[in-house]
Amino acid sequence: MAGIAIIGGGVIGCATAAWLAADGHEVTVYERRPEDRHASAGNAGLLAFPEITPLARPGVLRSVPRWLMDPLGPLALRWRDLPALTPWLLRFLAAARAEQVERSTAALGGLMRGALDDHHELARRAGLSGHLRQTGAIDVYDSEASFRAALPEWELRRRLGGHEFEPLTPDQARALVPDLTGGFARAVLCRAYWMVDSPLGVLQGLRRGLGDRLVAGAVAAVEPGADGVSVRLAGGTARTFDQAVVAAGVWSREIVRGLGLKVPLETERGYNTTIPEAPLRLPMPVVFADHGFVASPLSDGLRIGGAVELAAVDAPANLARARALRHKARRYLPAIPETGGTEWMGRRPSTPDSLPVIGPHPRDKRIVFAFGHGHLGLTLSATTARLAAGLLSGSPAPAAFGIERFQ
């Protein structure tokens, strides 16, 4: 069995480590700041199997100018970071072509088909239980026009992913979610959504299984050599392994550059508020489709969050965005309290085409990449773990997700 370094201790890295450890490999996971609340810990808790359409698509592009007019809206851009973000944004525009949207949707749909089975298998390997449940989810629309505009995307999800959906009237939606008493025009129910009780609990459970194999330390470089793959920490110490997996979220891009490759990887920063004892109970997540965020029931409390902010990875958090999402949610769920709870910001590592990078280094199969999952890190964590383990054992790479597409 091999000695394998995992660079990154978020849900992707820890799921991959758990999968490999169950196969008998000796794994070591390096995490720059284990005490941080990762994007995977601040997730809404959805296993979003139906969400196979990329963020870059024509309907989104048409809405961008209107969204950018609202600094607290569904999409915000830190204008001072625009020069650094421009290469990513240009690729994002190119990825919104109809033919590319079709290819990306088909690729994500294929990746999702086995994702639920992979979650059950990961739970078995990691010793987790009782954290998965099928809830479905409701998307609500403010107007008949926005509902009609969303139908082609739902049809695409049905055609390429097999995910059925049910259009609802407001009364039908309220029969399923009684606390949804605010005004809206239409809704869609999709029963294919599952949830975890607590994203942070899942990450902690995976880490407990690793024990002292989770090491605090920022990795400065991954260096292939004749005797193995060396992992060099920022402090200068190094250790050599047989193989390595790069799963460090947005920080993967520096490691990739050090390996002589390039990747357009930026952060879709998301915000949320978690209210531990909210005076309402949601039987399923409610997605506010016109505003790009969700209210989801977790064991940690009611979590209200989402939307996208494009900014430098180290830009300070603008927690007014979290408060704006809570304010908007109260239009639909008036029982949400005006104050209280814990606000949070996380960095979703995202590629312009919304496809993660899952594949080997083109010139050294001992190094595998597993990052760039955007909103789908938790959803695709188990599948990525399975694929990464297979790649290290010599299985063929899924072509659509290779880093070669960016070279």
N, C-alpha and C positions, 0 to 999 in steps of 0.2 A: 504494500500500500504506500501511497505517496505522502510526502509532507507538502502541504498546500497552504499558502498565505492568502488570506482574504483581506483586501484593502477596502475598508468600510464596514462599520458596525450598525448600519441601519437595517431595515427589514429585509432588503435584498441580500446584503452581505450575510446577515445572521441566518436567513433561511437557507442560503447556499451552504453555509458552514454546517448547519444541522443536517442537511441532506447528505453532504460528503462524509460527515462524521459517522452517520448511520451506515455508510458503506465501508467503514473501517479506516478511512484516511485520517491522518494526523493533521488537524487544521489549527491555524492560528489566525485570529481576527484582529486587525489593527483598526482602531477607531480614534480619530483625532480628539474628540471631546465626548466621551461616553456619557457624561452627565447632561448633555444637551437634550432637549426634546426635538427629535428629528421630525422631518416631514411625515415620516411613516407613523410617528406617535401622535401627531396632530391631525391625522386623516379623519374624515367623517365616519369612518368605520364601514363604508360600503365596499362590498365585493361587486364591482360595477361591471359584471360580465357583458351587459348589453352595450357598453360605451366603446364601440369599435370605430366610430367616426373620428377622424383627426380634428384637432382644433383649427387647423388651417383648411377652410372650405369657403366657397363663395358667399354663403349667407353670413358667415362671421365677418368677412371682409367688408360687406356692405354696412354692417353695424358699427365697425370700428370708429369712424369719424364721430358718430353720435356718442359712443361710449367715452371716447377720449375727452369730450367736452365736460364730462363730470369727473372731477378728481377722485371721487369716492364711488365711482360706478363699477360695472363688471370688469372693465379693463382700464388699467392706469399705466402710465409710462413716466418714469423719472427722466425728465427731458435732459438733465445734465449727463445722463448715462447714454444718451442716444448715439453718440459716435461709436462707443464700444458695442452697442447692441445692433448697429446697422447691418453688419454681415449676416447675423442671425435673422433679422427682420426681412432682408431681401430673400433669403432662402425660404422663409415662412410664406412670403407672397408667391414664390414659385411653386410651393407645395400645395397651394390652393387651387391649382388647375384641376379641372374636372377629372381628367384621366388619372392624375396622381392621387386625388381623393379616393377614387375607385380602388386603385392598387393598395393604398394604405389601409382602407377599410377592410378589404379582403385579407390583407396580411394580419391585421389585428383580430379579425374574426376567426382566422385559423388558430391564432395563438390562444384565444379565449376558449376554444372548444373543449380542451381538456383541463381548464383551469380549476374547476370545482373538484375534479378527481385529484388534481395535484395538491389542493389544499387539504383534502382528507389524508392523503399520503404523507404530506409534510407533518400534519398533526400527529400521525402515528409514529413517524420517525423521531419527532421532537418531544413526544410525551405530552402533548397538549390535548385537551378534551373539553367539550361543552361550550366552546366559544363561537361556534358557527351556527347561524340560523337563517332560514329563508324568510324574508319579510316582504319582498316586492318593494316598489317605490312608486310614488305619485309625482309627476311633473305638473305644475299648475301654470296657466298662461293668463296674462292680464286681459287679452283681447282675442276675439275670434280671428283677427288677422295674424297675430303671432302664433296661434295654434295652427292655422292653415299653413303658415310658413314652415313650421316644424315637421309637418307630416312627411315630406320627402325624406328627411333624415331618419324618421322612424321606419319608413318603408325600406330604406337602404339597410338599416339594422336587421329588419326581418329577412330581406333577401340574402344578405351576405353573412348574417350571423345566426339566423333562425330564431330571433327573439320576437315573440309575439307581443302585441300591445293592444290596449283597449281604450278608445276615446271615452271620456266621461263628461257628464254635465256637472255643474257645481254640486247639485244635490247628491248625485251618485258619489262624488269624491268625499263629501261630508259624511255620507253613510259609512265610509271606510275610515275616515279620520275626523271624528266629531269635533275636535278642537279647531278645525280649519274653518273658522266662522267669518273671516274677512272676505272681501269681495274679490272675485276673479271670474273669468269668462268660461274657460274650459280646462280640462285636465286630461292626462294620459296615465293609465296604470300599466306598469310592466312588472310582471311577477318573477322575472328572472334574476332580480337583485337579491343577493344575500348580504348579511352583515356579520361583523365580529362584535362581541360585547364591548371590547375595549382595544383599540389599536395599540395603546401603550402597554396594555396587559399582554398582548401577543408578542410584542418586541421583548418585553421583560421575560416572558416564558421561554422564548428562543435563547435569550442570553443566559438564563439560568442553566440551561443544558450545556452551555459552553464552559461555564466555570472559569478557571484561570486561563483558558485559551483566548479570552477576550482581553486584549492588551491596549492600554491607553498610549497613544502616540501618533503624531502626524507623520505620514509617509511622504518623504520628499521625492523619492524616485523608485522605480522598479527597473532593475538592470539585468537583462539576460546575459548569461555567460556560459562558458563551456561546461562548468560544473553545476549549473542550475540557474535559478532566477533569484537575484539578490534584491532584498527589500531594505532600502536605506531610509532611516528615520531623519527627521529634521535636525535632531541633535547630533547626527553623524554616525550613530551605531548602525550596523547592518547585520542581516542574517540571510543565509541562502536556503532556498526551498527547491523542491522539484518542480513545482508549478505555482501559478498565482492567478487570482481572480481580482480584477479591478472593479469594485462596486462602491465607489466612494461618492456617489451622487455628483453634484456639480463640480466638486473638487477632483473628479476623475480627469477633467480636461487637462490639468497641468501634468498629470502622470502620463496621459496619452501623448502630449507634446514632447515629453522627455523620451518617449519611445519612438520618436520620429514620425508620428502620425498627427492628424488634425481632426477635430470634431467640433461642430457648431453646437455648443451646449450652454444654455443660459438658465436662469431661474425664473419660473413662474411663481412668484411669491404669493402665498395664500394667507388669509387671516381668519381667525375664528374666536368665538367666545364659548366657553363651556360653563353651563349653569348647573351646579350639582343637584339642587332640589327645586327644579322648575315646577310650577303648579299646573302642569299639563302632561299628558302622556300620549306620545305618538306611537301607534302600532307599527309604523314604517317610516322611512325617510320621506321628507317632502322636499322636492327640488323646485326652486323658484326659477323657472326656465328663462324668463325674460331678464333676469338679473344675475344669473350665473352663480348661485349659491344654494345651500341645502341646510335644512334642519334635520338632525338625526338623533335618535334615542340611543344612548350608550349607557353602560353601567356606570360610567363616570359622570353622567348627567346629560342634559340636552346640549348638543353642540350645534352652533349656528356659524357656518363659515363657507369659504370658497372664494370665488372671483379670482382675478389674475392681476398682479402688478409686475411689470417688467422693470427690473432695476439691477444695479450691480449687486453682487453677492454680499458685499459687506456694507451696503447702504443701511442706514438706521431704519428701524421699523416705524411705520406710520399706523399706529393702533387706532387712529380715527376710522380707518377702514373697517376694523372689527366692529366698532360701535355703529357704523353706518349699516352694516349687514343686520345687526340686531334690530335697529330701528325699522328697516324695511321688512324684516320678518314679522314684526308686530302688526303690520297691515293685514296679514293673513292669519296669524296666530296671536290674537290680542292678549291672551293670557300670559305671554312671555313677559317677565318682569323688566322694568326699564333699567334697573341697575343690578350689580352683583355678577358673580362669575369670574372666570379667569380668561384674560385675553392672550392671544398667541399669534406669532407669525412664523411661517415655515417656508423653506426653499425647495420647491419641486424642480428637480433637474430635468430639463426639457429639450428635445431636439425640434427643429423646425417642422418636420413631417409627422411628429407625434409618435414615431416608432422608436422603441428603445433600441439601444445598441447591445446586442447579444451575439457574441461570436468571438472567434480567436483572433489574435494578432495575425495579420496576413503573412508575416514572415517568421513567426515563432508560435507554434501551436501550444507551447507550454503556458502561454499567457492568454487568458480569456477575459473579455469585457462583458460587463453586466450593469449597465447604468442607463439613465436618460428616460425613465418611465413616466415622467410628468405626473399626471393625476392618478396614474394606475399602478403606483409602486406596490401598495398593499395587495391590490387585485391580482397582479402578475408575479408576486413574490415567489410563490411556490412553483409556478411554471418556469420562471427564470432559474430557480434553483435546480430543477430537474434538467433543464437544457444545459446549464453551465457544467453540471456534473457529467452529462453525456459528452460534451465537447472535450473535457479533460480526459475522457476515456477514449477519444477518437471518433465519436459519432459525427456525422456530417453536420455542417452549420446551416441554420435556416437563412437562406440567402437574403431575404428582405430586410433582415436586422443587422447585417454585417456592417462593420465600420468602413468597409471598402466604398460604400456609397458616398462618402464624404471626402475621399482622397482625390 
